[in-house]
């Protein structure tokens, strides 16, 4: 994505966050009002940090709507609807850091056991999706910065999905993806 489109996405996300905090509603946006490059279906995560600490992170794992709409929706949700945090307040906007991760397509990982999965992972490169029945979670590639060891990365992802860190079953499914980062 070129620098102009990246800047447009950041501006849309900021507009969405400000509107969310001021109006407690999503920013109204028609896809046809967005540049053509941002009207193509895309998937993203919007991550908010304050003082270096996570303040909200919501996203889409699969492209199912125009990218401009996905960014606006996920920015709103990261600000007001992340269940781990209270809704963002106006006084928190100053010093808020915004990061958009544009997700590429996911690729299933066919692995027979945990050792094979750990060997297949590319630290710092891969985001990982875990699914086992009703349990589902993902870590963006940026999580490798906090959890650089594949064993820790996987154990924490299992915990995030509501599974024990040593869980393994024949129904576990994994997929990896890569991201383009916009800050």
C-alpha positions in Angstrom: 0.0 0.0 0.0 1.4 3.4 -0.9 2.1 6.1 1.6 -0.9 8.2 0.5 -3.3 5.3 1.1 -1.6 4.5 4.4 -2.1 8.1 5.5 -5.8 8.0 4.5 -6.4 4.8 6.5 -4.7 6.4 9.6 -6.9 9.5 9.2 -10.0 7.4 8.9 -9.1 5.5 12.0 -8.5 8.7 14.0 -11.8 10.2 12.8 -13.6 7.0 13.8 -12.0 7.0 17.3 -12.7 10.7 17.9 -16.3 10.3 16.7 -16.7 7.2 18.9 -15.5 9.1 22.0 -17.6 12.2 21.3 -20.8 10.7 19.9 -20.7 7.1 21.3 -21.6 5.9 17.8 -19.8 4.6 14.7 -18.5 7.1 12.2 -20.9 7.2 9.3 -18.9 6.4 6.2 -20.1 5.4 2.7 -17.6 3.2 0.8 -18.2 5.2 -2.3 -16.7 8.3 -0.5 -13.4 6.5 -0.1 -10.6 6.3 -2.7 -10.8 3.3 -5.0 -7.8 1.6 -3.4 -9.6 1.6 0.0 -12.9 0.3 -1.4 -11.5 -3.2 -2.1 -12.4 -5.8 0.6 -9.7 -6.0 3.3 -9.2 -7.2 6.8 -7.4 -5.3 9.5 -6.8 -5.0 13.2 -6.7 -1.6 15.0 -4.5 -1.5 18.1 -4.6 1.3 20.6 -1.8 1.9 23.1 -1.5 4.5 25.8 1.8 4.9 27.7 3.1 1.8 25.9 0.3 -0.3 27.3 -2.4 -2.0 25.3 -5.7 0.0 25.5 -7.8 -1.8 22.9 -7.4 -4.1 19.9 -10.2 -5.3 17.7 -10.1 -6.7 14.1 -11.2 -8.9 11.3 -9.4 -12.1 10.4 -11.0 -12.3 6.9 -11.8 -9.7 4.3 -15.5 -9.3 4.2 -16.1 -5.6 3.6 -14.3 -2.6 2.0 -11.1 -1.9 3.8 -12.1 1.7 4.6 -15.2 0.3 6.3 -13.2 -2.3 8.2 -10.8 0.3 9.5 -13.6 2.6 10.6 -15.5 -0.2 12.3 -12.5 -1.8 14.1 -11.2 1.6 15.3 -14.6 2.3 16.8 -14.7 -1.2 18.4 -11.1 -0.9 19.7 -12.0 2.4 21.4 -15.4 1.5 22.9 -16.1 -2.3 22.6 -12.9 -4.2 23.6 -14.3 -6.3 26.5 -10.9 -6.2 28.3 -11.1 -2.4 28.8 -13.5 0.3 29.8 -14.6 2.5 26.8 -12.0 5.1 25.9 -12.7 8.6 27.3 -12.0 11.9 25.7 -9.2 12.7 28.1 -7.3 9.6 27.0 -7.0 10.8 23.4 -4.0 12.9 24.1 -1.0 10.5 24.0 -3.0 7.6 22.4 -1.0 5.6 19.9 -2.7 4.0 16.9 -1.5 1.0 14.9 -3.3 -0.6 12.0 -2.3 -4.1 10.9 -3.5 -5.0 7.4 -3.9 -8.8 7.2 -2.9 -10.9 4.3 -4.7 -14.1 3.4 -4.4 -16.9 6.0 -2.7 -20.2 5.1 -3.7 -23.4 6.9 -0.9 -25.1 8.8 -1.2 -28.9 8.5 0.8 -30.2 11.5 0.7 -33.5 13.2 1.8 -32.3 16.7 2.9 -29.4 18.7 6.6 -29.9 17.9 5.8 -29.7 14.1 3.8 -26.5 14.7 6.6 -24.9 16.7 9.1 -25.7 13.9 6.8 -24.3 11.2 6.3 -20.9 13.0 8.3 -17.9 11.8 8.8 -15.6 14.8 8.3 -12.0 14.0 6.7 -12.9 10.7 3.6 -15.0 11.3 0.4 -14.1 12.9 -1.3 -17.3 14.1 -5.0 -18.3 14.3 -5.9 -21.2 16.6 -9.3 -22.9 16.5 -10.6 -25.9 18.5 -14.3 -26.3 18.6 -15.8 -23.1 20.1 -12.3 -21.9 21.1 -10.7 -19.4 18.7 -7.9 -16.8 19.1 -5.3 -15.0 17.2 -2.0 -13.2 17.8 -0.8 -10.6 15.4 2.9 -10.9 14.3 3.6 -7.9 16.5 3.0 -10.1 19.6 6.3 -11.8 18.9 7.9 -8.6 20.4 6.4 -9.5 23.8 6.6 -13.3 23.4 9.7 -14.1 21.3 9.9 -17.8 22.1 7.5 -20.0 20.0 6.6 -22.1 23.0 5.5 -19.1 25.0 3.8 -17.6 22.0 1.7 -20.8 21.5 1.0 -21.3 25.2 -0.3 -17.7 25.6 -2.4 -18.1 22.4 -4.0 -21.2 23.9 -4.7 -19.3 27.1 -6.3 -16.4 25.1 -8.5 -19.0 23.4 -9.6 -20.3 26.9 -7.6 -23.5 26.6 -4.9 -24.9 29.0 -1.3 -24.1 27.8 -0.5 -27.7 27.3 -3.7 -28.5 25.3 -3.4 -30.6 22.2 -6.1 -32.4 20.3 -6.8 -33.9 16.9 -9.4 -31.1 16.3 -6.9 -28.2 16.8 -6.6 -26.2 13.6 -4.0 -23.5 12.9 -3.5 -20.9 10.1 -0.8 -18.3 9.7 -0.9 -14.9 8.1 1.3 -11.9 7.6 0.5 -8.2 8.2 1.5 -4.9 6.7 1.9 -2.4 9.6 0.7 1.2 9.5 1.5 3.7 12.2 
